[in-house]
Amino acid sequence: MKIRRRSNCVPAPQDSVLLFSTFGYYQSHRRQWRIPISGAVFEPHVLTVRRRFLLRLLRQVMRVSGEEFETELFRSRIAAFLAQRRPVRLHLASGELVFRMPRARRDGLFATTIRISDEQLSKASCVGSWVDFQVLVAPEDTRVFRGKAQLIEPSGVSVISDVDDTTKHTEVWSRRSLLINTFLREYRTVDGMAECYQRWAEQGAAFHYVTASPWQLYEALWQLHWQHGFPDGAFHLRTVRLPQQMLRRIFWWPAHSKYLVLSRLLRCFPKRRFVLVGDSGERDPEIYGAIARRFPAQVAAIYIRRVPGRPWSDRRAKRVFRNVPRDVWCLFESACELPKRLPGAGGAATLAIDP
């Protein structure tokens, strides 16, 4: 009850604020950048009776010993899932600019879109094409919570990439393996994907990581990508409610929801071309095929990594890629099969091996 009575106040000293890496797009008729900002406010290390019960259920599903739940790795991965979310109001700053944020929702999540004019951009804190932000919590609070947004030009090539079983091994098709790989094992990247993406980034590609991973794993995923040399990019993650979704389909994102995220991105950049990279384990082929049919002039290529969890078939290919030109989509098993030249930047780029 004490937390509820404080909910309309500024964040408490023990609260943490998380800003997700994002992007900005330009509106020429208004001469301004629009930047969607989102994140979460939460109080870590709050272990209620309900959350203790959740941990017991999680251990039963994973069928592991109690000692494995005592490791520092597990504590760091589960922390955000067990945190108490806070509906408070924040301020966002970049250089000399200060933006008032809407109050976070009851689940602690917040989202808004800020606008920076061409004249204001010189007052923002910029490094190259990236604008750095920090959250203003309270005058006496010296902690700094940072975020950043990439200002993406209206024309060019963007890569939209899935994460689980596309850039990192998760085994989404097996609930037990998924949970163990998520909470008890060090993350492993898919060999060669970072090097391929870096080559594309050097050729001018901007990156969006659109994943069914819950927002609570953002810091772990960002750290993994940074350590292994993946290009910086915006992260688009999913909201998970506990405990309902935690043990059922924690990485399941309704196809329509992911489709809407991709549609919004393509509408923000009508002059850009997009390369879509995913895997066959879940619904990426179905979603990407639908996007290609709706935005045929913008989708330059679709690359689907074949994973063992959901075997590929000609019947599925005909269904999901109907009315999509055969030279637009390809399957791959190894990153070395992906083209070294950035697709969509001029001329065709096909796989070294077309299964």
N, C-alpha and C positions, 0 to 999 in steps of 0.2 A: 504493500500500500504506500509506503514511503516513496518508492520510485514513481508511482502514479501521481502523487501530489506534486512532485518536482517536474513533471513532464513538460510543462510550458516554460520552464526556465532555461537559462543557458546550460550547456553541457556541464556535468559534474567533472571534477578533476580526474576521476578514474575512467571516464569515457574515452573510447578510441574512435577516430574518424577515418574512414576509408574512401578515397576518391579513385574511381576507375579510370584507366587510361582511355582517352576519347579522341574525337576528331572535330574539325570545323569545316564548314563549307561556305562558299562565298555567294552572296546575293548581289549581283552587279547593279540591279535597278535601285537598290537601297545603299549600295556601297558599304556593305557591312558583312562581317563574318558571324555566322550563327554556330554556336558550340553547345551541343547537348552535354550537360553535366549530370553525373549520377554517382551515388555512393551510399554509404551506410554509417550510422552512428550506433555504437553498441558498447556495453560494459562487459569486458571479458571476465572469465573466471567466476561466473554466476552459475552454481550447480544446484538447481532446484530439485525437488523430489521427482518431478516429471522428467527432468533431464537425466537423473540417475536411472530411472526406469528405461529411458531410451538407450542408455549405454548398455544396460543388461540385455536388452533385445538385440542390439547391434552385435554384441559378443556372441549371442546364440546363433544369429544368422551366419556370422563369419566362421564360427566353430574354431575359435582360437583360445589360447590360455589367457588367464588374467594377467600374467606377466607382460604379455605383448601390449596390453592396454596401459601399462605403466611407463612406456618409453617416452622420451622427449619428442620423438617424431610424431607419435600418435597424439600427444597433448597439443602440439602445434597445429596439426591438421584438423582436430575436432573443436578447437577453441572457439572459432567463430560460429559454429553450429550451436554451441551451448551458451553463447553470450546472451545477455539481456539487451534487447534492442531498445533505443530511446527516441521518442518523438520530440526532438528539440530543434531550435532554429540556429542556423549558422550564417557566417559571412564568408565570402570567397574573395581572395585578393590576388592580383597579378600586377607586380610592379606598383604603379601609382593608382591602379584601378581597383575599386572595391565593389562587389556585387552582393546584394542581399539575397540569400537563398530562401526558398519556401521551407516551412517547418517539415521535418521528417515525418513520415507516416508512423502509425503505431508500431509497425514492424521495424522501424529505424531506417528504412530506405528513403532516399530522397532523389528527386530528379527535376531538372529544369533546363531551360535553354537560355544561354546568355548571348548578348549581342555586342560585338566590338566593331566600331566604325573604323574606316581607314585612318581617320585622324587619331583615334584612341589607340590604335595598334602600336604607335611609337611609344606609348606610356606603359605598355604591357611588358612583362618579363618574357623575352623570347630568346630561344637558342635555335638558330636555323629556322626550320618550318614549325618548330614546336613552341607552344605557349605554356609556361609553367604557372601553376596555381598553388596557393596554400590556403588552408582553412583557418579563419580567425575564430578562436574558441572563446577565450576570456582574457582580459588584460593581464591578469596575474598568472595565466597559464603559459609557460615558456615552450611547451611542446610544439612541434611543427608537423602538420599533416599535409603532404604534398600530392599533387596530381598534375597531369599534363595533357595537352591536346595538340594533335597535329593539324595544321592548317593545310588542307588538301586543295590543290588548284582544280578549277572546273574541268579541265581536260587532262588526259593521261590514262594510265592503266592502274587499276586497283586489284589486289588479290583478296578474296574472301576465303578464309581457311577455317575449317573445322579444327578441333583440337584433339579430342579423345579418339584414339586409334587412327588419327591422321598425322598429327605431329608428336603425340605421346602414346605409349602403350597403356591401355586401360582395360581392354577386354570387356566392353560394355555388354556383350551378349551373355555373360555369366555373372549373375548378381553377386555370388560369393567372391569371385575373382575381382570384380569391379570394386567391391568394398575393401578387400585386402590391398589391392594396388593403390587405392585412394588414401587409405588411412594408416597402413602399416608398412608400406614398402617405399623405398626411394623411387621417385619418378624416373622413368626411362623414356628418352625421346626416340622417335622412329629414325633409324639411320639415314643420313643424307638429306633429310628434309631441311634442316637449318642451312646447310650449304646451298641447296637449291634456292631457298627463299632469299638468301643473301645475294646471290647472283642476280635475281630478279630485282631486289631492292637497289642494287648498284646501277641497274638499267632504268631506274625511275619509278618502280612500283610502290604504291602505298598499300598498307596491310590492315585488314580487319580480321580479328579472330572471333568468329561467331560460334559459340559453343553451348551445349546443354549443361556444361559444368555449372554448379551452383556458385553464386557470387561469393560464398564463404571460402571458396578455394582460389579466389583471385590472386592473392599474394603469393601462394605456392606456385601457381601457374606462371605468373609474371616472372618470379625468380627462376623457374626452370627455363623459360625462354631466354632470359637474359644470360644465364650461365652458359647456355649452349649456343649462343650467337644468333638466335632468331631475330629478325628485324623488329624494331619497335612498331607498335601498331595499336589501334583501338581494340579494346576488349568488350564484347557484348555477351553477357552471361545471363543466367536464368535465376529466377527467384524460387526458393524452395521453402515450403512450410513444414515445420516439425510438429509432431513426429509423423504426420500422415504420409509424407512423401519420402521420408528419410530411408525407410526400409523397403519401400515398394519399388519405385522407379526414380531413384535419385538423379539419374542422368537422362531421364526421358523428358523430352521437350515436344509438346504437340507440334506436328508438322506445320500446322497453320501458323503457329506463333513464330517459328523460325522463318517461315516464308514471309511473314509480315516484316520482320527485321530486315531481311534481304531486300524486300521491295522498297522499304523506306530508304535504304542506302542507295539503291539505283536511282530513285527519284531525286535524291539530293544531288546526284552527279549525272545529269542526263547526257553530258558530253563525254563522260569517261567510259572506257571499256573495262570489263571485269573478267577475271579468271577465277573460277570457283573450284576449290579443292576440298575433297571430303573422302569418305570411305563407305564401303558397302555394308558395314555392320548395322547401321540404323537406317534412317530415312533420307540421308543426303542425296542419293540419286533421284528420288521422287521430288524432293524440294527443288533441286537444281534444274531438273527437267522442266518443272512448272515455271521457274523463273526464266529459263531460256525461251519458252514459248511466249511469255508475256513481254519480255524485253529482248527480242532477237537481235536488234542492232547493237545492244550493249554487251551481250555475253560473248566474249571472244573464245573462251575455252572452258571445258569442264573436265576435271581430272578426278577419277574415283579410285582410291586405293582398295584393292581386293583384300579382304580379311577373312580368316577361316570361320568366323562366327556366323556368317550368313552367306552361304555359297551363292555365287553369281550364276545366272542362267540367261540364255538368249531370250526366254519368255519375259523375264524381268526387264531386260534391256529394251525390248521392243515396247513394253508398256510404259516405262518411265521416261524414255527418250523419244516417244512418238512425236513426229513433226519437228524434231531437232536434227539438223544436218549431221550426217555421220562424221564429218571432219571436225565437228565442234567438240564432241565428247570422246574420251578415251579412258581405258582402265590401265592401272599400273600396279605392280607389286613391290617394286624397288624404286627409291627416289632417283637412282641413276637413269631410269627410263624417262624421267621428266625432261622437257626441253631446256637446254641451257639458255636459249634466246627467249626473252620475255614475250609470251603470247599476247597478241593484240597491239603490239607496238609497231606493227607494219610487217606485212607478209605472214605466211602461215608458219606455225610452229607445231610439229607433231611429235609424238612419243618416239623414242629410239626403237621401242618394241611395242607393237600394237597387238595386245592379246586377242 
